[in-house]
Amino acid sequence: MATTPAPTAEQPMDDDARRLAELGYKQELHRKWSGFSNFAISFSIISILAGCFTTFGQAWNNGGPVAISWGWPLISLFILIIGFCMAELVSAYPTAGGIYWWAATMGRPVHGWFTGWLNLIGLVAVTASVDYGCATFLNLTLSALFDGWAGTLHQTFGLFVVILALHGLINIFGHRIIDVLQNVSVWWHVAGAAAVVAILLLVPDDHQSFRFVFTERFNNSGFGDGDTGGLTFWFYVLPLGFLLTQYTITGFDACAHVSEETRDASQAAAKGLWRSIFYSAVGGWILLLAFLFAATDVDAINSAGGFSGAIFETALTPFFFKAVIIISTIGQFFCGMSCVTSMSRMAYAFSRDRAVPGWRLWSRVDRNGTPVNAIIAATVAGLLLTLPALYKNSAGIPVAFYAVVSVAVIGLYLSFLIPIFLRLRMGNRFVPGPWTLGPKYKLLGWIAVIEIAVISIYFVLPIVPAGVPGNADFSWSAVNYAPIAVGGLLLLVAVWWYASARKWFTGPRRTVDLPAPRPAPDGARADEPA
């Protein structure tokens, strides 16, 4: 690929464009996002109005209130540590490729190859899961508003397709306002979550006790015969409930993916990343506690498979029930819009480095600086991944939805693990950006690596007994297909690497001829000049 000459004195660069050129790329995407907009996209993707509502049942069935009241802050702390480690990396390397760029730069091309594909798989899955969850709540909203709306599974899938298409169109044609919509999304999430909490505290006649919220345990998973005190509960069932937190607080790597569109990216993207996690963790915990205090009809919630909508339907008047689900549905719509933005930037950046089949097509941007083809391809991939949701599960638990959720968590967090581990391996040879962890990177990095390894094992395991091969009630519709999806795609990626890609994929490809920054020599401190 021909390189673009460095700008002359007559064509000056600002600091952001110069830093990007040092990392090897010319400024093609329009850099108009503020630091708040950068924070806003990850805050919107985390979306407590999405994950807390759509995956509440996973925690309710697998652990009950304790999986939420205690599990949420505990897992949030681990995720914040992961966020700190990634904030240091985005400060040093503010590129749209983000995660895979870090891995390829700190390691070898093979590290960037697998990290990139894991991250892309995870972003496609998180977009699909958010939009399917939005469709589920929109279906519920339409059922509540219109007597003739049946709210069937196929109607949910049809709404999912429409929502996914709308998000693609907004990202393609809304280039002038997409950053403004991200900002609006933040305030919707803040005001909307506050309104839901107020409704759940003030409208119901009765509330659960503190004892129920902070000590009650459920095991509706079918594992361990419903026992809530044995090893199966504590070491299998309860950790499955943590998927609520681990899934909700994800997608924060969006701050890195839009860093090439963010002003003062080395500082703003790093701060936006960890702050989006912190504020979502606090707000999400308050919101979920409000759910639990309002969950007075336990039998009805259990009959609904732990679906959060059952809480609102049984605890609230029809008017306030509709208000809550409409607030959540709009928040989820904003969340899906942000997911498509992040996913398309990753697809664009990975294609720019020729790692995706048809890379010439996906790496093009239009005159507005929008990667239109990448947006279209990524949304279609999300649709294909969610096709198993068309098949109904007899147990009433949306196993296909939780499988897509698991694919998102595994793909994204494994892609985070590789660069965090490589940063640990580099030690003092790593040259930090303006935002750095200093010597604390060792402790925090190892905590992050271990936590990601543990959750990646749990979330490929069966979610219900009927999904265990050999079980008398085994059904393919109950299988957690996350290991099949992630494992199958990784196998293809691995075969492709050893058969072909290792001969031509050299990692990030420089498109400008400014000299690349050099790592510090062995033995030098990271904060000293090389």
SEVEXGU-989171 format. One record per residue (C-alpha): chain; residue number from 1; y, x, z negated. Coordinates in steps of 0.001 Angstrom, whole numbers, plus 500000, padded with zeros to 6 digits. Layout:
BEGIN
  kette   nr       y       x       z
      A  NUM       Y       X       Z
...
//
This chain:
BEGIN
  kette   nr       y       x       z
      A    1  500000  500000  500000
      A    2  503419  501360  500885
      A    3  505670  502046  497934
      A    4  509195  500734  497566
      A    5  511777  503505  497182
      A    6  513525  503655  493855
      A    7  516992  502071  493926
      A    8  519844  504455  494572
      A    9  523138  504688  492758
      A   10  524418  501954  495091
      A   11  521530  499726  493980
      A   12  521437  500095  490185
      A   13  518647  498741  488007
      A   14  519094  497061  484673
      A   15  516988  498311  481750
      A   16  514262  495683  482254
      A   17  513840  496396  485969
      A   18  513848  500157  485314
      A   19  511148  499816  482644
      A   20  509092  497670  485006
      A   21  509521  500304  487723
      A   22  508313  502970  485296
      A   23  505211  500846  484806
      A   24  504754  500779  488558
      A   25  506179  497500  489871
      A   26  509275  496296  491654
      A   27  511060  493251  490270
      A   28  509748  490298  492333
      A   29  509678  487480  489801
      A   30  513133  486235  488783
      A   31  514150  487558  485347
      A   32  516014  484569  483919
      A   33  514048  483725  480754
      A   34  515705  484246  477374
      A   35  513878  485501  474307
      A   36  513710  481926  473049
      A   37  512174  480759  476340
      A   38  509572  483521  476041
      A   39  508720  482367  472513
      A   40  508766  478770  473730
      A   41  505984  479142  476294
      A   42  503474  480512  473768
      A   43  504574  478022  471114
      A   44  504065  475256  473687
      A   45  500644  476549  474737
      A   46  499495  476843  471124
      A   47  500779  473267  470781
      A   48  499918  471797  467405
      A   49  500371  468402  469094
      A   50  497438  469300  471335
      A   51  494793  471343  469506
      A   52  495235  469697  466105
      A   53  494674  466268  467666
      A   54  491981  467010  470254
      A   55  489686  469361  468275
      A   56  490167  467810  464834
      A   57  486702  466270  465105
      A   58  485079  469700  465442
      A   59  486294  470655  461975
      A   60  485760  467180  460478
      A   61  482099  467139  461538
      A   62  481472  470804  460713
      A   63  482730  471279  457183
      A   64  485006  468294  456649
      A   65  488368  468535  454868
      A   66  487698  472031  453488
      A   67  487256  473379  457037
      A   68  490806  472194  457665
      A   69  492732  472532  454409
      A   70  491338  476007  453627
      A   71  489943  477051  456995
      A   72  493213  476628  458898
      A   73  495365  479040  456810
      A   74  492504  481554  456497
      A   75  491778  481751  460228
      A   76  495515  481602  461018
      A   77  495994  484789  459016
      A   78  493365  486594  461087
      A   79  494932  485321  464302
      A   80  498367  486508  463148
      A   81  496895  489983  462673
      A   82  495562  489848  466245
      A   83  499050  488768  467321
      A   84  500685  491727  465581
      A   85  498359  494113  467429
      A   86  499170  492482  470753
      A   87  502911  492396  470044
      A   88  502879  496182  469757
      A   89  501145  496432  473129
      A   90  503463  494044  474982
      A   91  506443  495950  473614
      A   92  505059  499133  475147
      A   93  503852  497544  478403
      A   94  505903  494408  479316
      A   95  504157  493422  482562
      A   96  502959  490091  483979
      A   97  499379  491381  484042
      A   98  499693  491924  480340
      A   99  496265  492185  478804
      A  100  494309  493789  481646
      A  101  497172  496173  482465
      A  102  497077  497465  478892
      A  103  493316  497975  479061
      A  104  493404  499791  482402
      A  105  496266  502026  481280
      A  106  494829  502967  477885
      A  107  491254  503178  479161
      A  108  489773  503340  482634
      A  109  489728  500951  485616
      A  110  486459  499397  484384
      A  111  488203  498327  481167
      A  112  490993  496700  483132
      A  113  488491  495015  485448
      A  114  486492  493253  482725
      A  115  489558  492500  480591
      A  116  491320  490920  483538
      A  117  488422  488667  484446
      A  118  487845  487619  480826
      A  119  491525  486806  480456
      A  120  491651  484871  483712
      A  121  488515  482892  482796
      A  122  490004  482111  479388
      A  123  493345  481004  480831
      A  124  491669  478718  483361
      A  125  489529  477210  480587
      A  126  492404  476715  478148
      A  127  494429  474961  480872
      A  128  491486  472722  481726
      A  129  490792  471872  478081
      A  130  494428  471083  477297
      A  131  494816  468831  480326
      A  132  491495  467094  479625
      A  133  492596  466527  476028
      A  134  495905  465165  477314
      A  135  493976  462818  479618
      A  136  491869  461644  476667
      A  137  494948  460721  474657
      A  138  496688  459192  477659
      A  139  493572  457075  478184
      A  140  493770  455985  474554
      A  141  497479  455244  474954
      A  142  496894  453084  478034
      A  143  494072  451241  476238
      A  144  496416  450475  473362
      A  145  499254  449344  475631
      A  146  497319  447369  478246
      A  147  494481  444970  477479
      A  148  492948  445400  480927
      A  149  492597  449182  480619
      A  150  488983  449935  479651
      A  151  489455  453607  478776
      A  152  486192  454761  480361
      A  153  484949  458319  480762
      A  154  485620  458232  484507
      A  155  489142  456962  483895
      A  156  489694  459907  481574
      A  157  488541  462318  484268
      A  158  490727  460627  486864
      A  159  493749  460995  484584
      A  160  492796  464641  484031
      A  161  492926  465282  487786
      A  162  496331  463586  488058
      A  163  497752  465530  485097
      A  164  496432  468846  486422
      A  165  497979  468136  489831
      A  166  501320  467195  488259
      A  167  501411  470429  486302
      A  168  500749  472385  489464
      A  169  503551  470555  491283
      A  170  506010  471042  488411
      A  171  505323  474781  488402
      A  172  505685  474990  492199
      A  173  508801  472885  492723
      A  174  510430  473085  489281
      A  175  511259  476786  489391
      A  176  514908  476084  488551
      A  177  514114  474158  485372
      A  178  510722  475442  484180
      A  179  512310  477699  481535
      A  180  514495  474777  480379
      A  181  511408  472557  480096
      A  182  509766  475234  477917
      A  183  512744  475032  475555
      A  184  512600  471220  475526
      A  185  508894  471498  474732
      A  186  509605  473512  471576
      A  187  511949  470891  470199
      A  188  509556  468098  471145
      A  189  506792  469858  469214
      A  190  509011  470435  466172
      A  191  510541  466949  466090
      A  192  507325  465242  467188
      A  193  505176  466941  464551
      A  194  507775  466142  461874
      A  195  507803  462494  462972
      A  196  503995  462268  462835
      A  197  503931  463804  459344
      A  198  506610  461365  458154
      A  199  504747  458393  459634
      A  200  501448  459408  458039
      A  201  503087  459919  454647
      A  202  505306  456812  454576
      A  203  503517  454071  456525
      A  204  499935  453872  455085
      A  205  499514  451865  451892
      A  206  496945  454305  450513
      A  207  496307  458037  450733
      A  208  493451  460334  449873
      A  209  493570  462442  446724
      A  210  494243  466168  446540
      A  211  490644  466518  445400
      A  212  489393  464953  448645
      A  213  491698  467028  450864
      A  214  490938  470387  449248
      A  215  487333  470063  448010
      A  216  485458  467441  450077
      A  217  482766  468770  452431
      A  218  481047  466989  455339
      A  219  478142  467973  457532
      A  220  477933  465548  460421
      A  221  476659  468227  462780
      A  222  472994  467287  462469
      A  223  472111  470797  461318
      A  224  470597  471325  457862
      A  225  469843  467610  457369
      A  226  473448  466987  456388
      A  227  473349  469439  453480
      A  228  476790  470691  452357
      A  229  475787  473413  449937
      A  230  473099  475615  451480
      A  231  473216  478745  453608
      A  232  473094  476708  456832
      A  233  476280  474923  455841
      A  234  478262  477969  454720
      A  235  477138  480402  457412
      A  236  476572  478141  460438
      A  237  478089  474674  460146
      A  238  481392  475565  458454
      A  239  482197  478469  460835
      A  240  481685  476094  463771
      A  241  484453  473985  462225
      A  242  486825  476933  462483
      A  243  486908  476359  466242
      A  244  489758  473921  465509
      A  245  492048  476746  464367
      A  246  490751  479421  466688
      A  247  491255  477194  469729
      A  248  494586  475674  468738
      A  249  496241  479017  468055
      A  250  495448  480708  471331
      A  251  497222  481275  474633
      A  252  499940  483287  472906
      A  253  499386  486050  475466
      A  254  501679  483934  477657
      A  255  504558  485937  476173
      A  256  503125  488954  477988
      A  257  502421  487111  481238
      A  258  506039  485992  481594
      A  259  507513  489280  480322
      A  260  508559  490238  483876
      A  261  510706  487097  483845
      A  262  512144  487728  480355
      A  263  515349  489589  479535
      A  264  514999  492478  477040
      A  265  511241  491993  477352
      A  266  510164  494979  475232
      A  267  511693  493319  472174
      A  268  511785  489629  473074
      A  269  508168  489298  474247
      A  270  506812  491128  471195
      A  271  508774  488974  468762
      A  272  508043  485810  470699
      A  273  504305  486497  470545
      A  274  503866  486908  466787
      A  275  506487  484313  465892
      A  276  504798  481673  468042
      A  277  501612  482215  466002
      A  278  503362  482195  462624
      A  279  505430  479041  463140
      A  280  502498  477218  464741
      A  281  500265  478145  461801
      A  282  502733  476768  459249
      A  283  503554  473634  461224
      A  284  499919  472976  462125
      A  285  498774  473209  458510
      A  286  501379  470683  457364
      A  287  500405  468351  460217
      A  288  496673  468599  459487
      A  289  497168  468016  455769
      A  290  499020  464816  456690
      A  291  495977  463816  458775
      A  292  493648  464374  455832
      A  293  495773  462505  453296
      A  294  495867  459533  455705
      A  295  492098  459641  456388
      A  296  491166  456849  453967
      A  297  488547  455110  456128
      A  298  485949  457883  456234
      A  299  483211  455664  457675
      A  300  485359  454640  460647
      A  301  486289  458266  461354
      A  302  482638  459315  461152
      A  303  481671  456479  463508
      A  304  484255  457788  465988
      A  305  482688  461260  465923
      A  306  485551  462639  463849
      A  307  488109  461766  466525
      A  308  491613  462043  465067
      A  309  492663  458800  466771
      A  310  490460  456917  464313
      A  311  492685  458120  461457
      A  312  495811  456710  463057
      A  313  494141  453479  464132
      A  314  492783  452714  460648
      A  315  495721  453964  458579
      A  316  498701  452729  460614
      A  317  500115  449512  462000
      A  318  499648  449002  465774
      A  319  503261  450032  466438
      A  320  503040  453327  464565
      A  321  499550  454013  465927
      A  322  500959  453821  469445
      A  323  503959  455945  468439
      A  324  501753  458761  467121
      A  325  499460  458950  470133
      A  326  502418  458799  472550
      A  327  504125  461683  470708
      A  328  500907  463693  470903
      A  329  500266  462852  474562
      A  330  503730  464010  475639
      A  331  503337  467198  473588
      A  332  499997  467857  475265
      A  333  501584  467302  478673
      A  334  504189  469968  477891
      A  335  501410  472242  476655
      A  336  499416  471910  479882
      A  337  502533  472626  481935
      A  338  503025  475898  480044
      A  339  499349  476782  480429
      A  340  499601  476530  484213
      A  341  502655  478816  484157
      A  342  500832  481481  482149
      A  343  497570  481148  484094
      A  344  499298  481447  487469
      A  345  501230  484575  486420
      A  346  498020  486227  485355
      A  347  496306  485247  488622
      A  348  499313  486579  490554
      A  349  499403  489896  488673
      A  350  495645  490489  488867
      A  351  495739  489678  492581
      A  352  498692  492046  493019
      A  353  496301  494796  491960
      A  354  493680  493532  494464
      A  355  491102  492458  491865
      A  356  490728  488830  493010
      A  357  489037  487829  496290
      A  358  491746  486762  498720
      A  359  494299  488812  496772
      A  360  496772  488893  499672
      A  361  497072  485116  499454
      A  362  497289  484798  495661
      A  363  499780  487663  495215
      A  364  502418  486137  497479
      A  365  505595  484669  496015
      A  366  507904  482284  497836
      A  367  511640  482761  498269
      A  368  512186  481320  494803
      A  369  510005  483981  493177
      A  370  507186  481487  492486
      A  371  503494  482445  493028
      A  372  502666  479136  494726
      A  373  499216  480052  496012
      A  374  498149  481423  492626
      A  375  499221  478156  490989
      A  376  497150  476080  493414
      A  377  494032  478269  493145
      A  378  494106  478420  489341
      A  379  494485  474649  488916
      A  380  491578  473996  491299
      A  381  489457  476447  489278
      A  382  490292  474496  486101
      A  383  489163  471279  487769
      A  384  485823  472783  488807
      A  385  485167  474179  485312
      A  386  485582  470716  483767
      A  387  483229  468811  486100
      A  388  480432  468624  483436
      A  389  482740  466353  481408
      A  390  481857  463594  483892
      A  391  478449  463317  482224
      A  392  478375  461288  479042
      A  393  476693  462612  475909
      A  394  474540  460041  474098
      A  395  475534  461373  470663
      A  396  479163  460395  471227
      A  397  480385  463954  470655
      A  398  482350  465415  473599
      A  399  480111  468460  473947
      A  400  481387  469253  477447
      A  401  484964  469295  476170
      A  402  484057  471549  473229
      A  403  482172  473810  475655
      A  404  485318  474251  477751
      A  405  487189  474928  474522
      A  406  484614  477585  473599
      A  407  484930  479189  477038
      A  408  488694  479393  476488
      A  409  488365  480944  473030
      A  410  485670  483448  474024
      A  411  487310  484487  477284
      A  412  490776  484933  475826
      A  413  489829  486605  472568
      A  414  487357  489016  474175
      A  415  490109  489987  476597
      A  416  492325  490670  473568
      A  417  489621  492739  471873
      A  418  489315  495372  474612
      A  419  492949  496614  474645
      A  420  493194  496401  470847
      A  421  490104  498610  470553
      A  422  491437  501017  473199
      A  423  494709  501283  471302
      A  424  492712  502214  468180
      A  425  490869  504846  470190
      A  426  494110  506351  471505
      A  427  495494  506900  468018
      A  428  498664  508990  468044
      A  429  498506  509453  471818
      A  430  499766  505894  472199
      A  431  503509  505775  472951
      A  432  504892  502602  471364
      A  433  507754  500468  472562
      A  434  510702  499368  470404
      A  435  508458  496999  468367
      A  436  505664  498937  466661
      A  437  503185  498598  463784
      A  438  503486  502258  462831
      A  439  500548  503599  460788
      A  440  499420  500038  459908
      A  441  497880  499703  463377
      A  442  494561  501172  462154
      A  443  493865  498614  459430
      A  444  495181  495657  461394
      A  445  493418  496758  464593
      A  446  489993  496986  462979
      A  447  490427  493613  461250
      A  448  491293  492091  464633
      A  449  488302  493672  466396
      A  450  485811  492491  463769
      A  451  487220  488949  463638
      A  452  487054  488551  467426
      A  453  483480  489881  467548
      A  454  482361  487382  464885
      A  455  483960  484281  466433
      A  456  482691  485193  469887
      A  457  479128  485027  468563
      A  458  479605  481705  466782
      A  459  481175  479893  469703
      A  460  478311  480500  472115
      A  461  475873  478860  469678
      A  462  474700  475221  470002
      A  463  477191  472671  468665
      A  464  474603  469933  467991
      A  465  470800  470095  467397
      A  466  470140  468315  470706
      A  467  471631  471359  472408
      A  468  468986  473709  470976
      A  469  466207  474462  473499
      A  470  462859  473327  472103
      A  471  464376  470654  469886
      A  472  462560  467319  470126
      A  473  465838  465609  471087
      A  474  466942  468337  473490
      A  475  469288  467136  476241
      A  476  471137  469148  478877
      A  477  474198  466979  478297
      A  478  474320  468297  474716
      A  479  474105  471975  475648
      A  480  477047  474224  474853
      A  481  477445  475685  478318
      A  482  480018  478267  477141
      A  483  477462  481134  477179
      A  484  476270  480005  480624
      A  485  479817  479814  482000
      A  486  481120  483008  480411
      A  487  477844  484924  480736
      A  488  477250  483829  484316
      A  489  480754  484739  485425
      A  490  480597  488077  483606
      A  491  477255  488821  485259
      A  492  478810  488171  488658
      A  493  481809  490317  487755
      A  494  479517  493110  486530
      A  495  477356  493007  489657
      A  496  480483  493017  491791
      A  497  481825  496018  489865
      A  498  478729  498176  490202
      A  499  477989  497116  493780
      A  500  481474  497462  495172
      A  501  484617  497249  493041
      A  502  484141  500565  491207
      A  503  484578  502296  494578
      A  504  487997  500807  495279
      A  505  489479  499207  492135
      A  506  491629  501896  490563
      A  507  493510  499672  488138
      A  508  497193  498765  488421
      A  509  498614  499744  491815
      A  510  502112  501195  491808
      A  511  504587  499551  494194
      A  512  507571  501768  493325
      A  513  507817  505539  493240
      A  514  509510  506117  489890
      A  515  507415  508477  487722
      A  516  505074  506750  485295
      A  517  505607  507372  481556
      A  518  503177  509910  480112
      A  519  501126  509380  476940
      A  520  501822  511697  474037
      A  521  499618  514805  474008
      A  522  496751  515061  471550
      A  523  498010  515684  468055
      A  524  501558  514491  468712
      A  525  503008  511627  466768
      A  526  503462  508430  468757
      A  527  507122  508182  467754
      A  528  507975  511730  468869
      A  529  508857  512737  472434
      A  530  505886  513987  474427
//
